Amino acid sequence: MSDFLELKELPQGYVSISQIEMYRRCPQQYYFRYIKGLKMPPPFVLVMGSSVHEALNTNFSIKKTMKQDMLVDEFIDCFETRLATNTNQAKTTYGKIEYKEDPDKAKDEMITTLQQYHQLELPQLFPEESEQKFEIKLSTGLKIFGKIDYLDKEKIIDFK
């Protein structure tokens, strides 16, 4: 495996920011995942991160229309519902998963963080768009695409 990917080695028709980041972080991991097609179960922190992301997007979608954030209990409930759905989906896809971290402890810590974020940060955000798709076509014909998590008149945020 070389330090550079040939265009012929890329997935058909596109490359995502996540793929680029994986390649920058570990070309071998990229090779096994995207060239050989081998998948590993996601770590719990990724399942939880996706759930946070979905809860934030739900809040922003509501806030664009209603001009106010979800109540904190609704926001936390949304996160917990998404987490349960995403965890079950991972188990359905990969079977029994042994996580390195304690999922209950990680979830409780995230709930505390989300409660603080709801109180301190969300009131300061006034979304014009959330989950805004973008696509960049390079002169080689390769497409880079992704989504902007949050966009307002002053800032763009990519939640990780």
HELIX and SHEET records of a PDB file:
HELIX    1   1 LEU A    7  GLU A    9  5                                   3    
HELIX    2   2 ILE A   17  ARG A   25  1                                   9    
HELIX    3   3 PRO A   27  TYR A   30  1                                   4    
HELIX    4   4 TYR A   31  ILE A   35  3                                   5    
HELIX    5   5 PHE A   44  MET A   66  1                                  23    
HELIX    6   6 VAL A   72  TYR A   94  1                                  23    
HELIX    7   7 PRO A  103  LEU A  120  1                                  18    
HELIX    8   8 LEU A  122  GLN A  124  5                                   3    
SHEET    1   A 3 VAL A  15  SER A  16  0                                        
SHEET    2   A 3 LYS A 143  LEU A 151  1                                        
SHEET    3   A 3 GLU A 129  LYS A 137 -1                                        
SHEET    1   B 3 VAL A  15  SER A  16  0                                        
SHEET    2   B 3 LYS A 143  LEU A 151  1                                        
SHEET    3   B 3 ILE A 156  ILE A 157 -1                                        
END                                                                             
